[in-house]
Amino acid sequence: MRQQVGFVVQALVLMFLPLLIGWQLFFGFPLIWMPACLLVAIIVFSVGQILRKP
């Protein structure tokens, strides 16, 4: 069960990042949010990786 949760978390992060870039290009928001969101994505992806370890 834990491995599936880790997989879903990682998949969501990998889907979120391109959507974030598209949102920035089409609608725009302050660029300071991009590095902050990337840092959060790296942390969440790492948590997913920890959950997937057997």
N, C-alpha and C positions, 0 to 999 in steps of 0.2 A: 504494500500500500504506500509506504514511504517513497519508494522509487517512482511510482506513478505520479505522486504529488510533485516530486522533484522534476520529473519530465514535463509536467504541465506548467510549472513555474518557469522553467527554462524556455518552453515554447512560447509562453505569453510574453516574456521579455524579448524574444527574437521577433515576435510579431509587432510589439509595441514600438520598437526603435524605428523601423521604416515608416510607420504611421506618424510618429513624432516628426520625422524629417519632412514628410509630406505636409503635415499640418503647418509647420514652420514656413514652408515654401508658399503655400496657398493662402494662409490666413495671417501669418506673421505673429510673432510675440517677441518680447525682449530676448536677445541672444544669450543673456546670462543664464537663461533657463536650460539651454542645450547642454552645457557641461554638467549642470546640477542633475538633470535627468539621466545623463549618461553615467554619472557616478552612482546614482540610485540603481540603475539597470545593472551595473557591474556587481553591486552588492547583492541584489536579488538573484541574479544569475549564479553567483557564488553560493548562495544559500541553497538554490536548487541543485547545484553540483554536490554539495555536502549531503543533501537528502538522498541523492541517487547512489551514493557509495554503499556497497553491500555491508 
